[in-house]
């Protein structure tokens, strides 16, 4: 008791001598508390089900903050979380008047001419066109793999138009999974290693990474091949591994560039059925193809000719 009495007496004496400093200290603490509450409130807007919101927030927080080091990366991760949780609209991809020109010395080639494109969450879109039409260039723009000199691109509400390469890469890793025609796998490594690869640079425990990779392999129905080398697999099996690698980090969007280009017709059908299955789980799928049968699998077909979108139709999937 004596200790607390003396402490109160000392504080009273300090307060009388330093009223201004003491009041500023109290006001500063109160201001910090208000700013923190306001920021937290903006990041997690009120929802009808608070418990489910908190669970969702923790899932996104773990996914996008895992392995984040720099302040710039943290800002990108916060922006990703805020855009997802706020659910401001269902538009995930929006290009406005985008132009892309390739230059080689005095020569130049305009690959995209004032492209406007909007894709909503959960859509299955095919982009078709002849060779050199600009469809792969368009896919690269959507995937933040290439820049453009005019126009604007919003990825899930985030403007990536003037974003630096590192920040764009963070956003790409957070949102997008890629499936390529040549699979882009390490043939001398196991299937499991190839699927784990995107997560090996994070700070997650190895056991967690392995579990995620096995779950991804199970999702594409190739779990029994996990410990085989890639060079022991067929073309269809390799593409399944590539898809598993694309979804291992739970992307919002899958971009596939000619995913059936090196496959026979039956295997192509199986791969498109798999992409349809993933789309039905809520993943937005965009496929570049020259195959009309593959294009017909999608519910929306976009045709690109000479760097321009010449048609955009919505059909019932076959």
Secondary structure, DSSP 4 states (H G I P E B T S, - for coil): -HHHHHHHHHHHHHHHH-HHHHHHHHHHHHHHHHHHHHHHHHHS---S-HHHHHHHHHHHHHHHHTT--SHHHHHHHHHHHHHHHHT--SEEEEEEEEEEEEEETTEEEEEEEEEEEEEETT-EEEEE--TTSSHHHHHHHHTTSS--SEEEEEETTEE-TT--HHHHHHHHHHHEEEE-TT----TTSBHHHHHHGGGTTSSS-HHHHHHHHHHHHHHTT-GGGTTSBGGGS-HHHHHHHHHHHHHTT--SEEEEESTTTTS-HHHHHHHHHHHHHHHHTT-EEEEE-S-HHHHHHSSEEEEEETTEEEEEEE----
